[in-house]
Amino acid sequence: MTANTVALSMSPFASYLRELRCRRGLKQKDAAELLGYEQSYISALERSAKGPPKQDFVTRLIRALKLSAAERVELEEVLRKSKRQVSLPCSASAEEYELLRELEPQLGRLHPVQIKMIRQVLALPQVSFMAAPELGTVTHPSRETGATMT
């Protein structure tokens, strides 16, 4: 496995934690002692073997490494991006539930081209679906008005 492959399989939080630790010139053992955790836990976080940590860890990390305001903002963003669980909103359609269930077994195995294509489709304006007769009539309840688009 190449270094690039390893980096690709890391969560945004795992990469950021490792980057922070290295920027501070700390080995995992040193960071663990500074934060009051086992080295194995730091290692597991950096390998994405554990999900994002609880708030207590985050608070200790901010204090122990004296994170700047910019680093705190970056930390919050990588934590948000590293969430492993997704909750569907009450307004989700049956089709959205089905799509999520179809996507779920593929997660962790998607090729970068597939990810790029999914992002491109999600970036399409909703109005473009109305002008796509080959898709048939597409209805989508407007979240604001409750109206149906056809």
DSSP file with accessible surface (Angstrom, degrees, kcal/mol):
  #  RESIDUE AA STRUCTURE BP1 BP2  ACC     N-H-->O    O-->H-N    N-H-->O    O-->H-N    TCO  KAPPA ALPHA  PHI   PSI    X-CA   Y-CA   Z-CA
    1    1 A M              0   0  184      0, 0.0     2,-0.1     0, 0.0     0, 0.0   0.000 360.0 360.0 360.0 132.4    0.0    0.0    0.0
    2    2 A T     >  -     0   0   81      1,-0.1     4,-2.0     4,-0.0     5,-0.2  -0.372 360.0-109.5 -84.6 166.1    1.4    3.4   -1.0
    3    3 A A  H  > S+     0   0   82      1,-0.2     4,-2.5     2,-0.2     5,-0.2   0.875 120.4  55.2 -62.2 -35.7    1.5    6.5    1.2
    4    4 A N  H  > S+     0   0  124      1,-0.2     4,-2.1     2,-0.2    -1,-0.2   0.894 105.8  51.1 -64.9 -39.4   -1.1    8.0   -1.1
    5    5 A T  H  > S+     0   0   65      2,-0.2     4,-1.3     1,-0.2    -1,-0.2   0.926 110.4  49.1 -63.2 -42.6   -3.5    5.1   -0.6
    6    6 A V  H >< S+     0   0   66     -4,-2.0     3,-0.6     1,-0.2     4,-0.4   0.946 110.9  49.8 -62.7 -45.9   -3.1    5.4    3.2
    7    7 A A  H >< S+     0   0   51     -4,-2.5     3,-1.2     1,-0.2    -1,-0.2   0.885 107.9  54.5 -61.9 -37.2   -3.8    9.1    3.1
    8    8 A L  H 3< S+     0   0  144     -4,-2.1    -1,-0.2     1,-0.2    -2,-0.2   0.809 105.5  52.9 -67.0 -28.8   -6.9    8.5    0.9
    9    9 A S  T << S+     0   0   83     -4,-1.3     2,-0.3    -3,-0.6    -1,-0.2   0.439  91.0  97.1 -88.7   2.7   -8.4    6.1    3.5
   10   10 A M  S <  S-     0   0   32     -3,-1.2    38,-0.1    -4,-0.4    37,-0.1  -0.690  76.5-119.4 -91.6 144.1   -8.0    8.5    6.4
   11   11 A S     >  -     0   0   26     -2,-0.3     4,-2.5     1,-0.1     5,-0.2  -0.355  30.9-107.4 -70.5 160.5  -10.9   10.7    7.6
   12   12 A P  H  > S+     0   0   53      0, 0.0     4,-2.3     0, 0.0     5,-0.2   0.907 122.9  50.5 -56.3 -38.4  -10.5   14.4    7.4
   13   13 A F  H  > S+     0   0    2     65,-0.5     4,-3.0     2,-0.2     5,-0.2   0.932 108.1  51.7 -65.8 -44.1  -10.1   14.4   11.2
   14   14 A A  H  > S+     0   0    0      1,-0.2     4,-2.2     2,-0.2     5,-0.2   0.931 112.4  45.8 -58.7 -45.9   -7.5   11.7   11.2
   15   15 A S  H  X S+     0   0   45     -4,-2.5     4,-2.5     1,-0.2    -1,-0.2   0.912 114.2  48.5 -62.6 -43.0   -5.4   13.6    8.7
   16   16 A Y  H  X S+     0   0    5     -4,-2.3     4,-3.1    -5,-0.2     5,-0.2   0.909 109.6  51.3 -67.1 -41.8   -5.8   16.8   10.6
   17   17 A L  H  X S+     0   0    5     -4,-3.0     4,-2.6     2,-0.2    -1,-0.2   0.939 112.7  46.2 -60.7 -45.7   -4.9   15.3   13.9
   18   18 A R  H  X S+     0   0  120     -4,-2.2     4,-2.7    -5,-0.2    -2,-0.2   0.926 113.1  50.0 -62.3 -43.8   -1.7   13.8   12.4
   19   19 A E  H  X S+     0   0   89     -4,-2.5     4,-2.7     2,-0.2    -2,-0.2   0.927 111.6  48.1 -61.1 -45.3   -0.9   17.1   10.7
   20   20 A L  H  X S+     0   0    0     -4,-3.1     4,-1.7     2,-0.2    -2,-0.2   0.932 112.3  48.8 -59.9 -47.5   -1.4   19.0   14.0
   21   21 A R  H  <>S+     0   0   22     -4,-2.6     5,-2.6    -5,-0.2     3,-0.2   0.933 113.5  46.2 -60.5 -45.4    0.8   16.6   15.9
   22   22 A C  H ><5S+     0   0   64     -4,-2.7     3,-1.5     1,-0.2    -1,-0.2   0.891 108.7  55.5 -66.5 -39.7    3.6   16.7   13.3
   23   23 A R  H 3<5S+     0   0  113     -4,-2.7    -1,-0.2     1,-0.3    -2,-0.2   0.831 108.9  48.6 -60.3 -33.0    3.4   20.5   13.1
   24   24 A R  T 3<5S-     0   0   79     -4,-1.7    -1,-0.3    -3,-0.2    -2,-0.2   0.437 116.1-118.7 -86.1  -0.8    4.0   20.6   16.9
   25   25 A G  T < 5 +     0   0   65     -3,-1.5     2,-0.4     1,-0.2    -3,-0.2   0.803  63.8 147.1  70.1  30.1    6.9   18.2   16.6
   26   26 A L      < -     0   0   36     -5,-2.6    -1,-0.2    -6,-0.2     2,-0.2  -0.797  43.2-141.9-103.5 140.7    5.2   15.6   18.7
   27   27 A K     >  -     0   0  153     -2,-0.4     4,-2.7     1,-0.1     5,-0.3  -0.539  37.1-104.2 -84.0 163.0    5.3   11.8   18.5
   28   28 A Q  H  > S+     0   0   38      1,-0.2     4,-2.8     2,-0.2     5,-0.2   0.908 123.5  53.4 -55.6 -41.7    2.1    9.9   19.1
   29   29 A K  H  > S+     0   0  119      1,-0.2     4,-2.2     2,-0.2    -1,-0.2   0.916 110.0  47.1 -60.2 -43.9    3.4    8.9   22.6
   30   30 A D  H  > S+     0   0   66      2,-0.2     4,-2.5     1,-0.2    -1,-0.2   0.914 112.8  48.6 -64.7 -43.9    4.1   12.6   23.5
   31   31 A A  H  X S+     0   0    6     -4,-2.7     4,-2.4     2,-0.2    -2,-0.2   0.910 110.0  52.7 -62.6 -41.8    0.7   13.7   22.2
   32   32 A A  H  X>S+     0   0    3     -4,-2.8     5,-2.4    -5,-0.3     4,-1.6   0.932 111.3  45.6 -60.3 -45.7   -1.0   10.9   24.2
   33   33 A E  H  <5S+     0   0  132     -4,-2.2    -1,-0.2     1,-0.2    -2,-0.2   0.920 112.8  50.7 -63.8 -43.1    0.8   12.0   27.4
   34   34 A L  H  <5S+     0   0   92     -4,-2.5    -1,-0.2     1,-0.2    -2,-0.2   0.876 117.7  39.1 -62.1 -37.4    0.0   15.6   26.8
   35   35 A L  H  <5S-     0   0    6     -4,-2.4    -1,-0.2    -5,-0.2    -2,-0.2   0.594 111.0-117.4 -89.9 -15.3   -3.7   14.9   26.2
   36   36 A G  T  <5S+     0   0   52     -4,-1.6     2,-0.3     1,-0.3    -3,-0.2   0.824  74.3 115.6  81.2  32.3   -4.0   12.2   28.9
   37   37 A Y  S   <S-     0   0   59     -5,-2.4    -1,-0.3    -6,-0.2     2,-0.2  -0.837  71.7 -91.4-126.2 165.0   -4.9    9.4   26.6
   38   38 A E    >>  -     0   0  143     -2,-0.3     4,-1.6     1,-0.1     3,-0.7  -0.490  30.7-124.9 -72.0 147.3   -3.3    6.1   25.6
   39   39 A Q  H 3> S+     0   0   91      1,-0.2     4,-2.8     2,-0.2     5,-0.2   0.874 111.7  61.4 -60.0 -34.9   -0.9    6.1   22.6
   40   40 A S  H 3> S+     0   0   84      1,-0.2     4,-2.4     2,-0.2    -1,-0.2   0.849 102.2  51.5 -62.4 -32.8   -3.1    3.4   21.1
   41   41 A Y  H <> S+     0   0   52     -3,-0.7     4,-2.5     2,-0.2    -1,-0.2   0.927 109.9  47.7 -70.2 -43.4   -6.1    5.7   21.1
   42   42 A I  H  X S+     0   0    1     -4,-1.6     4,-2.5     2,-0.2    -2,-0.2   0.933 113.1  49.7 -60.9 -43.7   -4.2    8.5   19.3
   43   43 A S  H  X S+     0   0   27     -4,-2.8     4,-1.5     1,-0.2     6,-0.3   0.929 110.0  50.1 -60.8 -44.8   -3.0    5.9   16.8
   44   44 A A  H  <>S+     0   0    8     -4,-2.4     5,-2.1     1,-0.2     6,-1.3   0.893 110.6  50.0 -63.2 -39.0   -6.5    4.6   16.2
   45   45 A L  H ><5S+     0   0    1     -4,-2.5     3,-1.1     1,-0.2    -1,-0.2   0.930 110.7  49.4 -63.8 -43.2   -7.8    8.1   15.7
   46   46 A E  H 3<5S+     0   0    9     -4,-2.5    -1,-0.2     1,-0.3    -2,-0.2   0.724 112.9  47.0 -71.3 -21.3   -5.0    8.9   13.2
   47   47 A R  T 3<5S-     0   0  148     -4,-1.5    -1,-0.3    -5,-0.2    -2,-0.2   0.393 111.7-119.4 -95.4   0.7   -5.8    5.7   11.3
   48   48 A S  T < 5S+     0   0   18     -3,-1.1    -3,-0.2    -4,-0.4    -2,-0.1   0.690  78.3 128.3  65.4  19.6   -9.5    6.3   11.3
   49   49 A A  S   <S+     0   0   57     -5,-2.1     2,-0.4    -6,-0.3    -4,-0.2   0.754  72.7  45.1 -72.9 -23.9  -10.0    3.1   13.2
   50   50 A K  S    S-     0   0  108     -6,-1.3    -2,-0.1    -9,-0.1    -9,-0.0  -0.901  92.9-119.4-113.7 148.8  -12.0    5.2   15.7
   51   51 A G        -     0   0   26     -2,-0.4    32,-0.1     1,-0.2    -1,-0.1  -0.111  59.7 -51.2 -73.0-179.7  -14.6    7.7   14.7
   52   52 A P  S    S-     0   0   45      0, 0.0    -1,-0.2     0, 0.0    32,-0.1  -0.219  72.1-108.0 -54.1 144.3  -14.3   11.4   15.6
   53   53 A P        -     0   0   15      0, 0.0     2,-0.0     0, 0.0    -3,-0.0  -0.192  31.4 -95.7 -75.1 168.6  -13.6   11.8   19.3
   54   54 A K    >>  -     0   0  172      1,-0.1     4,-1.7     4,-0.0     3,-0.6  -0.239  43.4 -96.3 -75.6 167.8  -16.0   13.1   22.0
   55   55 A Q  H 3> S+     0   0  117      1,-0.2     4,-3.0     2,-0.2     5,-0.2   0.833 120.5  63.7 -58.4 -34.7  -16.0   16.7   23.1
   56   56 A D  H 3> S+     0   0   83      1,-0.2     4,-2.3     2,-0.2    -1,-0.2   0.929 105.2  45.7 -58.0 -43.6  -13.7   16.0   26.1
   57   57 A F  H <> S+     0   0    1     -3,-0.6     4,-2.7     2,-0.2    -1,-0.2   0.931 112.6  50.7 -63.7 -45.3  -10.9   15.0   23.7
   58   58 A V  H  X S+     0   0    2     -4,-1.7     4,-2.6     1,-0.2    -2,-0.2   0.925 110.5  49.4 -60.5 -44.4  -11.5   18.0   21.5
   59   59 A T  H  X S+     0   0   40     -4,-3.0     4,-2.3     1,-0.2    -1,-0.2   0.928 112.8  46.9 -61.1 -45.7  -11.4   20.3   24.5
   60   60 A R  H  X S+     0   0   91     -4,-2.3     4,-3.3    -5,-0.2     5,-0.3   0.895 111.2  52.3 -63.0 -40.3   -8.1   18.8   25.7
   61   61 A L  H  X S+     0   0    1     -4,-2.7     4,-2.2     2,-0.2     6,-0.2   0.935 109.8  48.4 -61.6 -46.0   -6.6   19.0   22.2
   62   62 A I  H  <>S+     0   0   23     -4,-2.6     5,-1.8     1,-0.2     4,-0.3   0.929 119.0  39.3 -60.7 -46.0   -7.5   22.7   21.9
   63   63 A R  H ><5S+     0   0  183     -4,-2.3     3,-0.6    -5,-0.2    -2,-0.2   0.942 117.3  46.4 -71.4 -49.0   -6.0   23.5   25.3
   64   64 A A  H 3<5S+     0   0   28     -4,-3.3    -3,-0.2     1,-0.2    -2,-0.2   0.876 121.4  36.4 -66.3 -38.6   -2.9   21.2   25.2
   65   65 A L  T 3<5S-     0   0   12     -4,-2.2    -1,-0.2    -5,-0.3    -2,-0.2   0.405 103.4-130.8 -95.0   3.1   -1.8   22.2   21.7
   66   66 A K  T < 5 -     0   0  171     -3,-0.6    -3,-0.2    -4,-0.3    -4,-0.1   0.935  30.1-153.1  47.9  58.3   -2.9   25.8   22.2
   67   67 A L      < -     0   0    8     -5,-1.8    -1,-0.2    -6,-0.2    -5,-0.0  -0.367   6.4-126.8 -65.9 137.7   -4.8   25.9   18.9
   68   68 A S     >  -     0   0   55     -3,-0.1     4,-2.4     1,-0.1     5,-0.2  -0.241  30.1-100.1 -72.2 170.4   -5.2   29.2   17.2
   69   69 A A  H  > S+     0   0   78      1,-0.2     4,-2.1     2,-0.2     5,-0.2   0.916 126.2  50.2 -60.1 -41.8   -8.6   30.6   16.2
   70   70 A A  H  > S+     0   0   70      1,-0.2     4,-2.3     2,-0.2    -1,-0.2   0.901 110.0  49.9 -64.8 -39.6   -8.0   29.5   12.6
   71   71 A E  H  > S+     0   0   22      1,-0.2     4,-2.7     2,-0.2    -1,-0.2   0.878 108.9  52.8 -67.0 -35.1   -6.9   26.0   13.8
   72   72 A R  H  X S+     0   0  124     -4,-2.4     4,-2.5     2,-0.2    -2,-0.2   0.910 109.3  48.5 -65.7 -42.0  -10.1   25.7   15.9
   73   73 A V  H  X S+     0   0  105     -4,-2.1     4,-2.1     2,-0.2    -2,-0.2   0.934 113.1  47.8 -62.3 -45.1  -12.2   26.6   12.9
   74   74 A E  H  X S+     0   0   83     -4,-2.3     4,-2.6     1,-0.2     5,-0.2   0.910 110.4  52.6 -62.4 -41.3  -10.4   24.1   10.8
   75   75 A L  H  X S+     0   0    0     -4,-2.7     4,-2.4     1,-0.2    -2,-0.2   0.932 108.5  49.6 -60.5 -47.0  -10.8   21.5   13.5
   76   76 A E  H  X S+     0   0   99     -4,-2.5     4,-2.3     1,-0.2    -1,-0.2   0.899 111.3  50.5 -60.3 -39.7  -14.6   22.0   13.7
   77   77 A E  H  X S+     0   0   72     -4,-2.1     4,-2.5     2,-0.2    -2,-0.2   0.926 111.0  46.5 -65.8 -44.6  -14.8   21.7    9.9
   78   78 A V  H  X S+     0   0   18     -4,-2.6     4,-1.1     1,-0.2   -65,-0.5   0.871 111.4  52.7 -69.6 -31.4  -12.9   18.4    9.8
   79   79 A L  H  < S+     0   0   21     -4,-2.4     3,-0.4    -5,-0.2     4,-0.4   0.931 110.2  48.0 -64.9 -43.8  -14.9   17.0   12.7
   80   80 A R  H >< S+     0   0  147     -4,-2.3     3,-1.2     1,-0.2    -2,-0.2   0.933 113.0  47.8 -61.0 -44.3  -18.1   17.9   10.8
   81   81 A K  H 3< S+     0   0  123     -4,-2.5    -1,-0.2     1,-0.2    -2,-0.2   0.682 107.9  57.6 -70.2 -17.9  -16.8   16.3    7.6
   82   82 A S  T 3< S+     0   0    8     -4,-1.1    -1,-0.2    -3,-0.4    -2,-0.2   0.404  71.2 129.2 -96.4   1.3  -15.7   13.2    9.6
   83   83 A K    <   -     0   0  146     -3,-1.2    -3,-0.0    -4,-0.4    -4,-0.0  -0.324  41.8-163.0 -56.5 135.8  -19.1   12.3   11.0
   84   84 A R        +     0   0  143    -32,-0.1     2,-0.4     2,-0.0    -1,-0.1   0.601  65.6  69.1 -98.3 -14.3  -19.8    8.6   10.2
   85   85 A Q        -     0   0  166      2,-0.0     2,-0.4     0, 0.0    -2,-0.0  -0.869  62.8-160.1-110.8 144.1  -23.6    8.6   10.8
   86   86 A V        -     0   0  107     -2,-0.4     2,-0.5     2,-0.0    -2,-0.0  -0.960   2.0-158.0-121.8 135.7  -26.2   10.3    8.7
   87   87 A S        -     0   0  113     -2,-0.4    -2,-0.0     0, 0.0     0, 0.0  -0.963  15.5-136.9-112.5 128.6  -29.7   11.3    9.7
   88   88 A L        -     0   0   48     -2,-0.5     2,-0.0     1,-0.1     9,-0.0  -0.631  25.8-116.6 -79.8 138.4  -32.3   11.8    7.1
   89   89 A P    >   -     0   0   73      0, 0.0     3,-2.2     0, 0.0    -1,-0.1  -0.349  24.1-111.4 -70.0 157.8  -34.6   14.8    7.7
   90   90 A C  T 3  S+     0   0  137      1,-0.3    -2,-0.0    -2,-0.0     0, 0.0   0.799 117.8  60.9 -57.8 -27.7  -38.3   14.2    8.3
   91   91 A S  T 3  S+     0   0   66      2,-0.0    -1,-0.3    52,-0.0     2,-0.0   0.471  76.4 123.2 -81.8  -0.3  -38.9   15.8    4.9
   92   92 A A    <   -     0   0   15     -3,-2.2     2,-0.1     1,-0.1    -4,-0.0  -0.342  59.7-127.8 -64.3 139.8  -36.9   13.2    3.0
   93   93 A S     >  -     0   0   28      1,-0.1     4,-2.1    48,-0.1     3,-0.2  -0.367  22.2-107.3 -81.9 166.0  -38.9   11.4    0.3
   94   94 A A  H  > S+     0   0   76      1,-0.2     4,-2.5     2,-0.2     5,-0.2   0.877 122.6  56.3 -59.3 -36.3  -39.2    7.6    0.0
   95   95 A E  H  > S+     0   0  137      1,-0.2     4,-2.6     2,-0.2    -1,-0.2   0.873 105.3  50.9 -65.0 -35.7  -36.9    7.9   -3.0
   96   96 A E  H  > S+     0   0   63      2,-0.2     4,-2.4     1,-0.2    -2,-0.2   0.904 109.5  50.2 -69.7 -38.8  -34.2    9.6   -0.9
   97   97 A Y  H  X S+     0   0  105     -4,-2.1     4,-2.2     2,-0.2    -2,-0.2   0.941 112.7  47.2 -59.9 -47.0  -34.5    6.8    1.7
   98   98 A E  H  X S+     0   0  116     -4,-2.5     4,-2.1     1,-0.2    -2,-0.2   0.918 110.3  52.1 -62.7 -43.2  -34.1    4.2   -1.0
   99   99 A L  H  X S+     0   0  105     -4,-2.6     4,-2.3     1,-0.2    -1,-0.2   0.927 109.3  49.6 -60.2 -44.6  -31.1    6.1   -2.6
  100  100 A L  H  X S+     0   0   33     -4,-2.4     4,-2.5     1,-0.2    -1,-0.2   0.920 110.1  50.6 -62.4 -42.4  -29.3    6.2    0.8
  101  101 A R  H  < S+     0   0  124     -4,-2.2    -1,-0.2     1,-0.2    -2,-0.2   0.870 112.0  48.2 -64.2 -34.8  -29.9    2.5    1.4
  102  102 A E  H  < S+     0   0  109     -4,-2.1     4,-0.3    -5,-0.2    -1,-0.2   0.862 114.8  45.6 -71.6 -34.6  -28.4    1.8   -2.1
  103  103 A L  H >X S+     0   0   54     -4,-2.3     3,-1.6    -5,-0.2     4,-1.0   0.862  96.7  75.7 -76.3 -34.9  -25.4    4.0   -1.5
  104  104 A E  G >< S+     0   0  102     -4,-2.5     3,-1.1     1,-0.3    -1,-0.2   0.857  92.8  48.6 -50.4 -49.7  -24.6    2.7    1.9
  105  105 A P  G 34 S+     0   0   78      0, 0.0    -1,-0.3     0, 0.0    -2,-0.1   0.734 109.9  55.5 -68.1 -15.7  -23.0   -0.6    1.0
  106  106 A Q  G X4 S+     0   0   76     -3,-1.6     3,-2.4    -4,-0.3     4,-0.4   0.679  79.9 111.1 -85.7 -20.3  -20.9    1.2   -1.6
  107  107 A L  T << S+     0   0   96     -3,-1.1    -3,-0.0    -4,-1.0    -4,-0.0  -0.319  80.4  25.8 -61.7 135.0  -19.4    3.6    0.9
  108  108 A G  T 3  S+     0   0   87      2,-0.1    -1,-0.3     3,-0.0    -2,-0.1   0.272 120.6  61.1  94.0 -11.0  -15.7    2.9    1.5
  109  109 A R    <   +     0   0  166     -3,-2.4    -2,-0.2     2,-0.1     2,-0.2   0.303  69.5 124.7-127.2   4.1  -15.4    1.3   -2.0
  110  110 A L        -     0   0   37     -4,-0.4    -2,-0.1     1,-0.1    -3,-0.0  -0.472  58.5-127.4 -71.3 138.9  -16.4    4.2   -4.3
  111  111 A H    >>  -     0   0  109     -2,-0.2     4,-2.2     1,-0.1     3,-0.5  -0.540  24.2-113.7 -78.6 148.4  -13.9    5.0   -7.0
  112  112 A P  H 3> S+     0   0   87      0, 0.0     4,-2.5     0, 0.0     5,-0.2   0.848 118.3  56.3 -53.8 -32.5  -12.9    8.7   -7.2
  113  113 A V  H 3> S+     0   0   84      2,-0.2     4,-2.4     1,-0.2     5,-0.2   0.911 106.4  49.6 -66.9 -40.5  -14.6    9.0  -10.6
  114  114 A Q  H <> S+     0   0   87     -3,-0.5     4,-2.5     2,-0.2    -1,-0.2   0.921 111.0  49.6 -62.7 -43.1  -17.8    7.7   -9.1
  115  115 A I  H  X S+     0   0   62     -4,-2.2     4,-2.5     1,-0.2    -2,-0.2   0.932 110.9  49.8 -61.7 -44.3  -17.5   10.3   -6.3
  116  116 A K  H  X S+     0   0  131     -4,-2.5     4,-2.2    -5,-0.2    -2,-0.2   0.917 111.2  49.1 -61.5 -42.3  -16.9   13.1   -8.8
  117  117 A M  H  X S+     0   0  109     -4,-2.4     4,-2.4     2,-0.2    -1,-0.2   0.911 110.1  50.4 -65.6 -42.0  -19.9   12.0  -10.9
  118  118 A I  H  X S+     0   0   66     -4,-2.5     4,-2.6     1,-0.2    -1,-0.2   0.934 110.9  49.7 -61.4 -44.1  -22.2   11.9   -7.8
  119  119 A R  H  X S+     0   0  178     -4,-2.5     4,-1.5     1,-0.2    -1,-0.2   0.887 109.5  51.7 -62.1 -39.4  -21.0   15.4   -6.9
  120  120 A Q  H  X S+     0   0  111     -4,-2.2     4,-0.6     2,-0.2    -1,-0.2   0.919 110.7  47.7 -64.3 -42.4  -21.7   16.7  -10.4
  121  121 A V  H >< S+     0   0   80     -4,-2.4     3,-1.2     1,-0.2    -2,-0.2   0.929 111.1  50.8 -64.3 -43.2  -25.2   15.3  -10.4
  122  122 A L  H 3< S+     0   0  135     -4,-2.6    -1,-0.2     1,-0.3    -2,-0.2   0.790 105.7  57.5 -65.7 -25.8  -25.9   16.8   -6.9
  123  123 A A  H 3< S+     0   0   81     -4,-1.5    -1,-0.3    -5,-0.2    -2,-0.2   0.622  81.3 109.5 -80.4 -11.8  -24.6   20.2   -8.2
  124  124 A L  S << S-     0   0   81     -3,-1.2     2,-0.1    -4,-0.6     5,-0.1  -0.389  79.9-110.9 -63.9 137.3  -27.2   20.3  -11.0
  125  125 A P    >   -     0   0   80      0, 0.0     3,-1.5     0, 0.0     4,-0.4  -0.443  21.7-125.3 -67.2 143.5  -29.9   22.9  -10.4
  126  126 A Q  T >> S+     0   0  102      1,-0.3     3,-1.5     2,-0.2     4,-0.6   0.836 107.1  66.8 -60.7 -30.7  -33.2   21.3   -9.7
  127  127 A V  H >> S+     0   0   87      1,-0.3     3,-1.0     2,-0.2     4,-0.8   0.813  87.4  68.9 -62.3 -27.1  -34.9   23.2  -12.5
  128  128 A S  H <4 S+     0   0   42     -3,-1.5     3,-0.4     1,-0.3    -1,-0.3   0.797  90.9  61.5 -64.8 -24.2  -32.8   21.2  -15.0
  129  129 A F  H X4 S+     0   0   68     -3,-1.5     3,-1.3    -4,-0.4    -1,-0.3   0.826  96.2  59.1 -70.8 -29.0  -34.8   18.1  -14.2
  130  130 A M  H << S+     0   0   94     -3,-1.0    -1,-0.2    -4,-0.6    -2,-0.2   0.826 105.0  50.6 -67.1 -28.8  -37.9   19.8  -15.4
  131  131 A A  T 3< S+     0   0   82     -4,-0.8    -1,-0.3    -3,-0.4    -2,-0.2   0.135  88.1  91.8 -96.1  19.5  -36.3   20.2  -18.8
  132  132 A A    X   +     0   0   13     -3,-1.3     3,-2.0     4,-0.2     4,-0.3  -0.707  45.6 173.3-115.5  81.1  -35.3   16.6  -19.1
  133  133 A P  G >  S+     0   0  108      0, 0.0     3,-1.9     0, 0.0    -1,-0.2   0.797  74.0  69.4 -61.5 -25.6  -38.1   14.8  -20.9
  134  134 A E  G 3  S+     0   0  159      1,-0.3     3,-0.1    -3,-0.1    -2,-0.0   0.735  95.8  55.8 -66.0 -16.3  -36.1   11.6  -21.1
  135  135 A L  G <  S-     0   0   99     -3,-2.0    -1,-0.3     1,-0.3     2,-0.1   0.527 107.2-135.5 -88.7  -5.2  -36.5   11.2  -17.4
  136  136 A G    <   -     0   0   44     -3,-1.9     2,-0.5    -4,-0.3    -1,-0.3  -0.369  56.4 -21.4  79.6-165.5  -40.2   11.4  -17.6
  137  137 A T        -     0   0  116     -2,-0.1     2,-0.6    -3,-0.1    -7,-0.1  -0.675  66.7-163.3 -81.2 122.4  -42.2   13.6  -15.2
  138  138 A V        -     0   0   52     -2,-0.5     2,-0.4    -9,-0.2    -2,-0.1  -0.938   3.6-166.8-108.8 122.3  -40.1   14.2  -12.1
  139  139 A T        +     0   0   85     -2,-0.6    11,-0.2    11,-0.1     9,-0.1  -0.894  10.9 172.1-109.9 141.0  -42.0   15.5   -9.1
  140  140 A H  E     -A  149   0A  40      9,-0.8     9,-1.3    -2,-0.4     2,-0.2  -0.924  32.0-125.4-146.7 117.4  -40.3   17.0   -6.1
  141  141 A P  E     -A  148   0A  59      0, 0.0     2,-0.3     0, 0.0     7,-0.2  -0.477  29.8-119.9 -65.9 130.2  -42.1   18.6   -3.3
  142  142 A S     >  -     0   0   24      5,-3.5     4,-1.8    -2,-0.2     5,-0.0  -0.553  14.2-143.7 -68.7 131.0  -40.8   22.1   -2.7
  143  143 A R  T  4 S+     0   0  106     -2,-0.3    -1,-0.1     1,-0.2   -52,-0.0   0.799  96.1  43.8 -67.5 -28.4  -39.4   22.3    0.8
  144  144 A E  T  4 S+     0   0  165      1,-0.1    -1,-0.2     3,-0.1    -2,-0.0   0.895 128.4  18.5 -85.4 -42.4  -40.6   25.9    1.2
  145  145 A T  T  4 S-     0   0  105      2,-0.1    -2,-0.2     0, 0.0     3,-0.1   0.614  88.6-124.4-108.7 -15.6  -44.1   25.9   -0.2
  146  146 A G     <  +     0   0   58     -4,-1.8    -3,-0.1     1,-0.3     2,-0.1   0.508  65.0 140.6  80.9   0.9  -45.2   22.2   -0.3
  147  147 A A        -     0   0   50     -6,-0.1    -5,-3.5     1,-0.1     2,-0.4  -0.345  51.2-122.3 -74.4 160.3  -45.8   22.7   -4.1
  148  148 A T  E     -A  141   0A  90     -7,-0.2     2,-0.4    -3,-0.1    -9,-0.1  -0.896  14.6-147.2-107.8 133.3  -45.0   20.0   -6.5
  149  149 A M  E      A  140   0A  53     -9,-1.3    -9,-0.8    -2,-0.4   -22,-0.0  -0.807 360.0 360.0 -95.9 135.1  -42.6   20.5   -9.4
  150  150 A T              0   0  103     -2,-0.4   -11,-0.1   -11,-0.2   -13,-0.1  -0.887 360.0 360.0-123.9 360.0  -43.3   18.6  -12.6
